[in-house]
């Protein structure tokens, strides 16, 4: 059991965690949730032992291995496969010892332990995890430095999963994954046998993986049983109870205040009034549910345009002289809501950049409404915001001809009113930065919004607010997201980017999930068939080697018997074999030399066969 005992963490004089406590059952899969800035990552670092709390403690079984991804992505000349395989430190140590240990007894213990930890199946497991996270066989053997930062973080995740810790800590593991990899990760975590604590803002991911929700709010934690939907129901009930309790308390407070006001001056009722005044002073106020500005998204509506906005006719697009996508046929109208599906690396972003006019078609036709304005959101825009500037300074810079009131109005649509408009960007959460980036790209009321993973820094409630804002928006939307909940609620057309082209996917998102799972099942079945074939070939090969070793061993024994007979004939003629009688000493010596040579050859064959068996 993992027990969190009154954890308090203060940063900059403010209590991020304030006496947070919880007891997590052994083997539970716990979703740690809370608003942006609530302290989720801080809690994970405390559990991982990377941050010393100001108060409280973490209790867990002695010797439990904790797995947590470091912030730095792996790098260097090592391949993803080598990096993942090296993550099992015990296996790596034992494999090295097995090559140098000379003591037969110690060597036996090493081999016994290697078998116990499934060391010999490790390469297959490492490869399977990397494959699930999007690395094909060729990519698994490329140097790490040939990959982008997002793909390197996938390698870090693969290494963590491969190491099989007793407590697996995951902080937003799906941020660098596509939908297909997220689905694989869900399946992997559902079958994981140890305790998991995962920070995630994805409703579907939490529903599919966790069996408990640990809600962090106001520095305190509350543990709920079930997935995210169960938590929402329980929280709604709790909020209703709080609202009812507050209404009841407000009525009671008003009644007490009225009594005190009417009866304090009377001698006959002064004591009762004083008693009620004390009661009123001791009454702890029930906090009203706050109106959170971080839930504010308001996309300005564009003026109407006649359809179509964009038409692609057998277009090709790519970089340099190399096309990434060919035979593109796509039409977008002003009211279209399209989600791009497909694995990362298939060309979703390339297609989005073509639609945004950041790339020109290499071949084929592309027509665009000449009055169309496009708002294009990417994670790079969030990362490139000036930390020393304020939202007001950013917006003023991109709206130079607008009045101060218009600039403030655009910021206000996204929750940056009052002091929030003049706060330093460097002190904002990832979710606040994402809202600012959205405010910047929509300043001119675009007719088409292109959103490439817009939810990575948003918590669950902010994602719901974004979904609502997109559904209220009067323009067209093209979205790339691994958040199934968002795609399902905002998109009415699905386009699959795969095989060097893009085509309409005829079906719902559930149909696409079933399509991917069926595809993966076929791939796994093919891999299993290949494994069975390889195993059969190995068994046949082992039988041949065993036969060679036995035949060589028998030949050695036979030749050694003939050599012994020659030795007797040479040095004790009275015990000589009849077949050797009458041979001269010279002939016996020649025969002995021939036997020695044949014995050495047989021993070499035996040694080669046994070494091949050990290597296999």
C-alpha positions as CSV (number, residue, x, y, z in Angstrom):
1,X,0.0,0.0,0.0
2,X,1.1,3.6,-0.8
3,X,0.2,5.9,2.0
4,X,0.4,9.7,1.7
5,X,0.6,11.2,5.2
6,X,-0.2,14.9,5.5
7,X,2.1,16.1,2.7
8,X,2.8,19.9,2.8
9,X,4.9,21.7,0.2
10,X,5.4,25.4,0.1
11,X,6.8,27.2,-2.9
12,X,7.5,30.9,-2.8
13,X,5.7,31.2,0.5
14,X,2.5,29.6,-0.9
15,X,1.3,26.2,0.2
16,X,1.0,24.1,-3.0
17,X,0.1,21.0,-1.0
18,X,-1.4,21.5,2.4
19,X,-1.6,18.4,4.6
20,X,-2.6,16.1,1.6
21,X,-3.3,12.6,2.7
22,X,-4.5,9.4,1.0
23,X,-4.1,5.6,1.2
24,X,-3.8,3.9,-2.2
25,X,-4.6,0.1,-2.3
26,X,-1.9,-2.3,-3.5
27,X,-2.1,-2.9,-7.3
28,X,-4.5,0.0,-7.8
29,X,-4.4,2.2,-10.9
30,X,-4.9,5.8,-9.7
31,X,-5.6,8.8,-11.8
32,X,-4.2,12.0,-10.1
33,X,-6.3,14.9,-11.3
34,X,-6.8,18.5,-10.5
35,X,-6.9,22.0,-12.1
36,X,-3.7,23.4,-13.7
37,X,-1.4,24.6,-10.9
38,X,-3.1,22.5,-8.3
39,X,0.1,20.7,-7.5
40,X,-0.2,17.3,-9.3
41,X,3.4,17.3,-10.6
42,X,4.6,18.4,-7.2
43,X,2.8,15.5,-5.6
44,X,4.3,13.0,-8.1
45,X,7.8,14.4,-7.4
46,X,7.3,14.0,-3.7
47,X,6.2,10.3,-4.2
48,X,9.2,9.7,-6.4
49,X,11.5,11.1,-3.8
50,X,12.7,13.9,-6.0
51,X,11.2,16.7,-3.8
52,X,11.5,16.8,0.0
53,X,8.2,18.0,1.5
54,X,8.0,20.7,4.2
55,X,5.8,18.3,6.2
56,X,4.4,14.8,6.1
57,X,5.8,11.6,4.7
58,X,5.3,8.9,2.0
59,X,5.1,5.3,3.2
60,X,5.4,2.3,0.9
61,X,6.7,-1.3,1.2
62,X,10.5,-1.5,1.9
63,X,12.5,-2.2,-1.3
64,X,9.7,-1.1,-3.6
65,X,11.1,0.1,-7.0
66,X,9.8,3.4,-8.2
67,X,9.6,4.3,-11.9
68,X,9.4,7.9,-12.9
69,X,10.4,9.6,-16.2
70,X,13.1,12.3,-15.8
71,X,12.5,15.6,-17.6
72,X,15.6,15.2,-19.8
73,X,15.0,13.1,-22.9
74,X,17.6,10.4,-23.6
75,X,20.2,11.3,-26.3
76,X,23.4,10.0,-27.9
77,X,24.4,7.4,-30.4
78,X,22.5,4.5,-28.6
79,X,19.4,3.2,-30.4
80,X,15.9,3.2,-28.9
81,X,16.2,-0.6,-28.7
82,X,19.5,-0.4,-26.8
83,X,18.2,2.3,-24.5
84,X,15.1,0.4,-23.6
85,X,17.0,-2.9,-23.0
86,X,19.5,-1.1,-20.7
87,X,16.6,0.2,-18.6
88,X,16.4,-3.2,-16.7
89,X,19.5,-2.5,-14.6
90,X,19.4,-5.9,-12.9
91,X,19.3,-7.8,-16.2
92,X,22.2,-5.7,-17.7
93,X,24.3,-6.3,-14.6
94,X,23.6,-10.1,-14.6
95,X,24.3,-10.4,-18.3
96,X,27.6,-8.7,-17.8
97,X,28.5,-10.9,-14.8
98,X,27.6,-14.1,-16.8
99,X,30.3,-13.2,-19.3
100,X,33.1,-12.8,-16.7
101,X,32.2,-15.1,-13.8
102,X,34.5,-18.1,-13.5
103,X,33.0,-19.8,-10.4
104,X,30.6,-22.5,-11.7
105,X,28.4,-22.2,-8.6
106,X,28.1,-18.5,-8.8
107,X,27.6,-18.7,-12.6
108,X,24.7,-21.2,-11.9
109,X,23.1,-18.7,-9.5
110,X,23.4,-16.0,-12.2
111,X,21.7,-18.1,-14.8
112,X,19.0,-19.1,-12.4
113,X,18.2,-15.4,-11.6
114,X,18.3,-14.5,-15.3
115,X,15.7,-17.2,-16.0
116,X,13.6,-16.0,-13.1
117,X,13.4,-12.4,-14.4
118,X,12.7,-13.5,-18.0
119,X,16.0,-12.1,-19.1
120,X,16.0,-14.1,-22.4
121,X,12.6,-12.8,-23.5
122,X,13.7,-9.2,-22.8
123,X,14.7,-8.3,-26.4
124,X,11.3,-9.3,-27.7
125,X,9.5,-7.4,-24.9
126,X,11.6,-4.3,-25.5
127,X,10.8,-4.4,-29.2
128,X,7.1,-4.9,-28.7
129,X,6.9,-1.9,-26.3
130,X,8.7,0.3,-28.8
131,X,6.5,-1.0,-31.6
132,X,3.4,-0.1,-29.6
133,X,4.7,3.4,-29.1
134,X,5.2,3.9,-32.8
135,X,8.8,2.7,-33.5
136,X,9.0,0.2,-36.4
137,X,11.9,-2.2,-36.7
138,X,14.0,0.3,-38.7
139,X,13.3,3.2,-36.3
140,X,14.2,1.0,-33.3
141,X,17.8,0.7,-34.6
142,X,18.4,4.4,-35.5
143,X,20.6,6.6,-33.2
144,X,18.6,8.6,-30.6
145,X,20.0,11.9,-31.8
146,X,18.2,11.3,-35.2
147,X,14.8,11.8,-33.4
148,X,12.9,14.9,-32.3
149,X,12.4,15.7,-28.7
150,X,8.8,14.2,-28.7
151,X,10.0,10.9,-30.1
152,X,12.9,10.8,-27.6
153,X,10.3,11.2,-24.8
154,X,8.5,8.1,-26.2
155,X,11.8,6.2,-25.8
156,X,12.0,7.4,-22.2
157,X,8.4,6.1,-21.7
158,X,9.2,2.8,-23.3
159,X,12.3,2.4,-21.1
160,X,10.2,3.1,-18.0
161,X,7.5,0.6,-19.0
162,X,10.1,-2.0,-19.8
163,X,11.8,-1.7,-16.4
164,X,8.5,-2.9,-14.7
165,X,8.8,-0.9,-11.4
166,X,6.6,-1.8,-8.4
167,X,5.2,1.8,-8.4
168,X,4.8,3.3,-11.9
169,X,4.5,7.1,-11.9
170,X,3.3,8.7,-15.1
171,X,2.9,12.5,-15.6
172,X,0.9,13.3,-18.7
173,X,2.2,10.2,-20.6
174,X,0.0,10.8,-23.7
175,X,1.3,14.3,-24.4
176,X,3.8,13.1,-27.0
177,X,1.7,10.2,-28.4
178,X,-0.8,9.9,-31.2
179,X,-4.2,8.3,-30.8
180,X,-2.9,4.8,-31.9
181,X,-0.1,4.9,-29.4
182,X,-2.5,6.1,-26.6
183,X,-4.7,3.1,-27.3
184,X,-1.8,0.8,-27.1
185,X,-0.7,2.4,-23.8
186,X,-4.2,2.0,-22.3
187,X,-4.1,-1.7,-23.1
188,X,-0.6,-2.1,-21.6
189,X,-1.5,-0.2,-18.4
190,X,-4.8,-2.2,-17.9
191,X,-2.7,-5.4,-17.7
192,X,0.1,-3.9,-15.6
193,X,0.2,-5.8,-12.3
194,X,1.8,-3.2,-10.0
195,X,0.5,0.1,-8.6
196,X,0.2,3.0,-11.0
197,X,-0.3,6.7,-10.3
198,X,-1.0,8.6,-13.5
199,X,-1.5,12.3,-14.0
200,X,-3.8,12.8,-17.0
201,X,-6.4,15.3,-18.2
202,X,-7.9,12.9,-20.8
203,X,-11.4,11.7,-19.8
204,X,-11.3,8.6,-22.1
205,X,-7.8,7.6,-21.0
206,X,-8.8,7.8,-17.3
207,X,-12.0,5.9,-17.9
208,X,-10.2,3.1,-19.7
209,X,-7.2,2.7,-17.4
210,X,-7.8,3.7,-13.7
211,X,-9.9,2.2,-11.0
212,X,-9.5,5.1,-8.5
213,X,-9.4,8.9,-8.9
214,X,-7.3,11.0,-6.5
215,X,-8.6,14.6,-6.8
216,X,-6.3,17.4,-5.7
217,X,-7.9,20.7,-4.9
218,X,-6.9,23.5,-2.5
219,X,-3.8,21.5,-1.4
220,X,-6.0,18.6,-0.2
221,X,-6.6,15.2,-1.8
222,X,-9.8,13.2,-1.9
223,X,-9.9,9.5,-3.1
224,X,-12.8,8.3,-5.3
225,X,-13.5,4.7,-6.4
226,X,-13.9,4.2,-10.2
227,X,-12.9,6.0,-13.4
228,X,-13.4,9.7,-14.3
229,X,-17.1,9.4,-15.1
230,X,-17.7,7.9,-11.7
231,X,-15.7,10.7,-10.1
232,X,-17.7,13.3,-12.0
233,X,-21.0,11.8,-10.7
234,X,-19.7,11.7,-7.2
235,X,-18.3,15.2,-7.4
236,X,-21.6,16.6,-8.8
237,X,-23.4,15.1,-5.9
238,X,-20.9,16.5,-3.5
239,X,-21.1,20.0,-5.1
240,X,-24.9,19.8,-4.9
241,X,-24.6,19.0,-1.2
242,X,-22.2,21.9,-0.7
243,X,-24.5,24.2,-2.6
244,X,-27.5,23.1,-0.5
245,X,-25.4,23.3,2.7
246,X,-24.4,26.9,1.8
247,X,-27.9,27.9,1.0
248,X,-29.0,26.5,4.4
249,X,-26.2,28.2,6.2
250,X,-26.9,31.5,4.5
251,X,-30.5,31.3,5.6
252,X,-29.5,30.3,9.1
253,X,-26.9,33.2,9.2
254,X,-29.6,35.7,8.0
255,X,-32.0,34.4,10.7
256,X,-29.4,34.8,13.4
257,X,-28.4,38.3,12.3
258,X,-32.0,39.3,12.3
259,X,-32.5,38.0,15.8
260,X,-29.4,39.7,17.1
261,X,-30.4,43.0,15.5
262,X,-33.9,42.9,17.0
263,X,-33.1,41.6,20.4
264,X,-29.7,43.0,21.5
265,X,-31.1,46.2,23.0
266,X,-33.8,44.4,25.1
267,X,-32.7,43.4,28.6
268,X,-35.0,40.4,28.6
269,X,-33.5,39.0,25.4
270,X,-29.9,40.4,25.5
271,X,-28.4,37.1,26.8
272,X,-30.1,35.1,24.0
273,X,-28.9,37.6,21.5
274,X,-25.3,37.4,22.8
275,X,-25.5,33.6,22.7
276,X,-26.6,33.8,19.0
277,X,-23.8,36.3,18.3
278,X,-21.3,33.7,19.6
279,X,-22.9,31.0,17.5
280,X,-22.7,33.3,14.4
281,X,-19.0,34.0,15.1
282,X,-18.2,30.3,15.4
283,X,-20.0,29.4,12.2
284,X,-17.5,28.4,9.6
285,X,-18.4,29.8,6.2
286,X,-19.0,27.2,3.4
287,X,-16.9,28.3,0.4
288,X,-19.0,29.3,-2.7
289,X,-18.0,27.5,-5.9
290,X,-15.6,29.9,-7.6
291,X,-16.1,31.2,-11.2
292,X,-12.7,30.1,-12.7
293,X,-11.4,32.4,-15.5
294,X,-9.2,29.6,-16.8
295,X,-12.4,28.1,-18.2
296,X,-13.0,31.0,-20.5
297,X,-12.7,30.5,-24.3
298,X,-14.5,32.7,-26.7
299,X,-13.8,32.5,-30.4
300,X,-14.9,35.5,-32.4
301,X,-17.3,34.6,-35.2
302,X,-16.2,35.5,-38.8
303,X,-18.3,37.1,-41.4
304,X,-20.0,34.5,-43.7
305,X,-18.2,33.2,-46.8
306,X,-19.7,31.2,-49.6
307,X,-18.6,27.6,-49.9
308,X,-16.2,26.1,-50.5
309,X,-13.4,27.5,-48.4
310,X,-10.7,25.1,-49.8
311,X,-10.6,22.5,-52.5
312,X,-7.7,20.1,-53.1
313,X,-7.7,18.2,-56.5
314,X,-5.1,15.4,-56.8
315,X,-2.7,17.6,-54.9
316,X,0.7,16.6,-53.6
317,X,2.7,18.2,-50.8
318,X,6.0,17.6,-49.1
319,X,9.4,19.2,-48.4
320,X,12.1,20.0,-50.9
321,X,11.6,17.7,-53.8
322,X,10.1,14.8,-51.8
323,X,6.3,14.6,-51.6
324,X,5.0,13.3,-48.3
325,X,1.3,13.1,-49.4
326,X,-0.1,12.5,-52.9
327,X,-3.5,12.2,-54.6
328,X,-5.1,14.6,-52.1
329,X,-8.8,15.3,-52.8
330,X,-10.5,17.4,-50.1
331,X,-13.2,20.0,-49.9
332,X,-13.8,22.2,-46.8
333,X,-16.9,24.3,-46.4
334,X,-17.5,27.1,-43.8
335,X,-19.4,24.8,-41.4
336,X,-17.1,21.7,-41.7
337,X,-15.6,20.1,-38.5
338,X,-12.9,17.7,-39.7
339,X,-10.5,15.6,-37.5
340,X,-7.3,14.2,-39.0
341,X,-6.6,10.6,-37.9
342,X,-3.4,8.5,-38.3
343,X,-0.1,7.8,-36.6
344,X,2.4,10.6,-36.0
345,X,4.8,10.8,-38.9
346,X,2.1,9.9,-41.5
347,X,1.7,13.5,-42.6
348,X,-1.2,15.0,-40.5
349,X,0.8,18.2,-39.7
350,X,2.0,18.4,-43.4
351,X,-1.6,18.3,-44.5
352,X,-2.6,21.0,-41.9
353,X,0.3,23.2,-43.1
354,X,-0.9,22.8,-46.7
355,X,-4.4,23.9,-45.7
356,X,-2.9,26.8,-43.7
357,X,-1.0,27.9,-46.9
358,X,2.3,27.4,-45.0
359,X,3.2,24.8,-47.7
360,X,2.4,25.1,-51.4
361,X,1.2,22.1,-53.4
362,X,3.9,20.4,-55.4
363,X,1.5,19.0,-57.9
364,X,-2.3,19.0,-58.6
365,X,-4.7,21.8,-57.9
366,X,-5.6,23.8,-54.8
367,X,-8.2,26.6,-54.7
368,X,-8.8,28.8,-51.7
369,X,-11.4,31.5,-51.0
370,X,-9.6,34.8,-51.4
371,X,-11.2,36.4,-48.4
372,X,-10.6,33.4,-46.1
373,X,-8.6,34.0,-42.9
374,X,-6.9,31.1,-41.1
375,X,-6.0,30.7,-37.4
376,X,-3.4,28.0,-37.0
377,X,-2.5,26.7,-33.5
378,X,0.6,24.6,-32.7
379,X,2.5,23.7,-29.6
380,X,5.4,25.7,-31.0
381,X,3.4,28.9,-30.5
382,X,2.9,28.1,-26.9
383,X,6.7,27.4,-26.4
384,X,7.7,30.6,-28.3
385,X,5.7,33.1,-26.1
386,X,8.0,35.7,-24.5
387,X,8.2,34.8,-20.8
388,X,9.1,38.4,-19.8
389,X,6.1,39.9,-21.6
390,X,2.4,40.1,-20.6
391,X,-0.7,39.0,-22.4
392,X,-1.5,42.6,-23.0
393,X,1.9,43.3,-24.5
394,X,1.6,40.2,-26.8
395,X,-1.8,41.2,-28.0
396,X,-1.0,44.8,-28.5
397,X,2.0,43.8,-30.7
398,X,-0.1,41.7,-33.0
399,X,-3.0,44.2,-33.1
400,X,-1.1,47.4,-33.7
401,X,-4.0,49.3,-35.3
402,X,-6.6,48.2,-32.8
403,X,-7.9,50.4,-29.9
404,X,-6.9,49.4,-26.3
405,X,-10.5,48.5,-25.7
406,X,-10.5,46.0,-28.6
407,X,-7.2,44.5,-27.4
408,X,-8.6,44.1,-23.9
409,X,-11.8,42.6,-25.3
410,X,-10.0,39.9,-27.2
411,X,-8.0,39.0,-24.1
412,X,-11.1,39.0,-22.0
413,X,-12.7,36.4,-24.3
414,X,-10.0,34.0,-23.1
415,X,-10.0,34.9,-19.4
416,X,-7.3,37.5,-19.4
417,X,-9.1,40.4,-17.7
418,X,-7.9,42.8,-15.1
419,X,-4.6,41.8,-13.5
420,X,-4.3,38.6,-15.5
421,X,-3.7,40.7,-18.6
422,X,-0.6,42.3,-17.1
423,X,0.8,39.2,-15.4
424,X,4.2,37.9,-16.7
425,X,3.8,35.0,-19.1
426,X,6.7,33.2,-17.4
427,X,4.7,32.8,-14.3
428,X,1.7,31.3,-16.0
429,X,0.7,27.6,-16.2
430,X,0.9,25.7,-19.5
431,X,-2.9,25.9,-19.7
432,X,-2.8,29.7,-19.4
433,X,-0.1,29.9,-22.1
434,X,-2.2,27.7,-24.4
435,X,-5.2,30.0,-23.9
436,X,-3.1,33.0,-24.7
437,X,-1.8,31.4,-27.9
438,X,-5.4,30.7,-28.9
439,X,-6.4,34.3,-28.2
440,X,-3.5,35.5,-30.4
441,X,-4.3,33.3,-33.4
442,X,-8.1,34.2,-33.3
443,X,-7.7,37.9,-33.1
444,X,-8.9,38.5,-36.7
445,X,-11.9,36.2,-36.4
446,X,-10.6,33.5,-38.7
447,X,-13.0,31.6,-41.0
448,X,-10.9,28.4,-40.5
449,X,-9.4,27.2,-37.2
450,X,-6.6,24.6,-37.5
451,X,-5.8,23.1,-34.1
452,X,-2.8,20.8,-33.8
453,X,-2.9,19.1,-30.4
454,X,-4.6,22.1,-28.6
455,X,-5.3,20.2,-25.3
456,X,-1.8,19.1,-24.2
457,X,-1.6,21.7,-21.5
458,X,-5.3,21.9,-20.6
459,X,-7.0,20.2,-17.6
460,X,-10.2,18.3,-17.9
461,X,-12.5,21.2,-17.1
462,X,-10.6,23.5,-19.5
463,X,-10.9,20.9,-22.2
464,X,-14.7,20.8,-21.7
465,X,-14.8,24.6,-22.0
466,X,-12.8,24.4,-25.2
467,X,-15.2,21.8,-26.7
468,X,-18.1,24.1,-25.8
469,X,-16.4,27.1,-27.4
470,X,-15.6,25.2,-30.6
471,X,-19.2,24.0,-30.9
472,X,-20.4,27.6,-30.5
473,X,-17.9,28.9,-33.1
474,X,-19.4,29.8,-36.5
475,X,-16.3,29.0,-38.6
476,X,-14.8,25.8,-39.9
477,X,-12.4,23.6,-37.8
478,X,-9.6,21.2,-38.7
479,X,-8.3,19.4,-35.6
480,X,-5.4,17.0,-34.9
481,X,-5.8,15.5,-31.4
482,X,-5.2,12.3,-29.5
483,X,-8.0,13.3,-27.1
484,X,-10.9,11.0,-28.3
485,X,-13.4,12.9,-26.1
486,X,-12.6,16.2,-27.9
487,X,-12.6,14.6,-31.4
488,X,-15.9,12.8,-30.7
489,X,-17.7,16.0,-29.6
490,X,-16.3,18.4,-32.1
491,X,-15.7,16.6,-35.4
492,X,-18.4,15.5,-37.8
493,X,-16.0,14.3,-40.5
494,X,-13.0,12.0,-40.1
495,X,-10.0,12.0,-42.5
496,X,-7.4,9.2,-42.3
497,X,-3.9,10.2,-43.2
498,X,-2.1,7.0,-44.0
499,X,-0.1,5.3,-46.8
500,X,1.1,8.6,-48.3
501,X,-2.4,10.1,-48.9
502,X,-5.5,11.2,-47.0
503,X,-9.1,9.9,-47.5
504,X,-12.4,10.2,-45.8
505,X,-12.9,7.6,-43.1
506,X,-16.4,6.2,-43.4
507,X,-17.6,5.6,-39.9
508,X,-17.5,7.0,-36.3
509,X,-14.6,7.4,-34.0
510,X,-15.6,4.2,-32.3
511,X,-15.4,2.5,-35.7
512,X,-11.9,3.9,-36.2
513,X,-10.8,2.6,-32.7
514,X,-12.2,-0.8,-33.7
515,X,-10.3,-0.5,-37.1
516,X,-7.0,0.2,-35.3
517,X,-7.4,-2.5,-32.8
518,X,-8.3,-5.1,-35.5
519,X,-5.2,-3.9,-37.5
520,X,-3.0,-4.3,-34.4
521,X,-4.5,-7.7,-33.7
522,X,-3.6,-8.8,-37.2
523,X,-0.1,-7.4,-36.8
524,X,0.3,-9.2,-33.4
525,X,-1.0,-12.4,-34.9
526,X,1.4,-12.1,-37.7
527,X,4.2,-11.4,-35.2
528,X,3.1,-14.5,-33.1
529,X,3.1,-16.6,-36.3
530,X,6.5,-15.4,-37.1
531,X,7.6,-16.1,-33.5
532,X,6.1,-19.6,-33.8
533,X,7.9,-20.2,-37.1
534,X,11.2,-18.9,-35.6
535,X,10.7,-21.1,-32.6
536,X,10.1,-24.2,-34.8
537,X,13.1,-23.4,-36.8
538,X,15.1,-23.0,-33.6
539,X,13.9,-26.3,-32.3
540,X,14.9,-28.0,-35.5
541,X,18.2,-26.3,-35.5
542,X,18.7,-27.2,-31.8
543,X,17.9,-30.9,-32.7
544,X,20.5,-30.8,-35.4
545,X,23.1,-29.3,-33.1
546,X,22.3,-31.8,-30.3
547,X,22.7,-34.6,-32.9
548,X,26.0,-33.2,-34.0
549,X,27.2,-33.0,-30.4
550,X,26.1,-36.6,-29.6
551,X,27.7,-38.0,-32.8
552,X,31.0,-36.1,-32.1
553,X,31.0,-37.3,-28.5
554,X,30.5,-40.9,-29.6
555,X,33.2,-40.6,-32.2
556,X,35.6,-39.2,-29.5
557,X,34.9,-42.1,-27.2
558,X,35.5,-44.7,-30.1
559,X,38.7,-43.0,-31.2
560,X,40.0,-42.8,-27.7
561,X,39.4,-46.5,-27.3
562,X,41.4,-47.2,-30.5
563,X,44.2,-44.9,-29.2
564,X,44.3,-46.8,-25.9
565,X,44.6,-50.1,-27.8
566,X,47.6,-48.7,-29.8
567,X,49.2,-47.5,-26.6
568,X,49.0,-51.0,-25.2
569,X,50.5,-52.5,-28.4
570,X,53.3,-50.0,-28.2
571,X,54.2,-50.3,-24.5
572,X,52.7,-53.7,-23.4
573,X,52.6,-56.1,-26.3
574,X,51.2,-58.9,-24.1
575,X,47.9,-56.9,-23.8
576,X,47.8,-55.8,-27.5
577,X,44.7,-56.2,-29.5
578,X,44.8,-59.0,-32.1
579,X,44.1,-56.5,-35.0
580,X,47.4,-54.7,-34.1
581,X,49.5,-57.8,-33.8
582,X,52.4,-57.9,-36.3
583,X,52.6,-54.1,-36.8
584,X,56.0,-52.6,-36.4
585,X,56.7,-49.7,-33.9
586,X,56.9,-47.2,-36.8
587,X,53.5,-48.3,-38.0
588,X,52.0,-48.1,-34.5
589,X,53.3,-44.6,-34.0
590,X,51.9,-43.5,-37.4
591,X,48.5,-44.9,-36.5
592,X,48.6,-43.2,-33.1
593,X,49.3,-39.8,-34.6
594,X,46.4,-40.3,-37.1
595,X,44.1,-41.1,-34.2
596,X,45.2,-38.1,-32.2
597,X,44.5,-35.8,-35.2
598,X,41.0,-37.4,-35.7
599,X,40.2,-37.0,-31.9
600,X,41.1,-33.3,-32.1
601,X,38.9,-32.8,-35.1
602,X,36.0,-34.6,-33.3
603,X,36.5,-32.5,-30.2
604,X,36.4,-29.4,-32.3
605,X,33.1,-30.5,-33.8
606,X,31.7,-31.3,-30.3
607,X,32.8,-27.9,-28.9
608,X,31.3,-26.0,-31.9
609,X,27.9,-27.8,-31.5
610,X,27.7,-27.2,-27.7
611,X,28.7,-23.5,-28.0
612,X,26.0,-23.1,-30.7
613,X,23.4,-24.7,-28.3
614,X,24.5,-22.4,-25.5
615,X,24.3,-19.3,-27.7
616,X,20.8,-20.3,-28.9
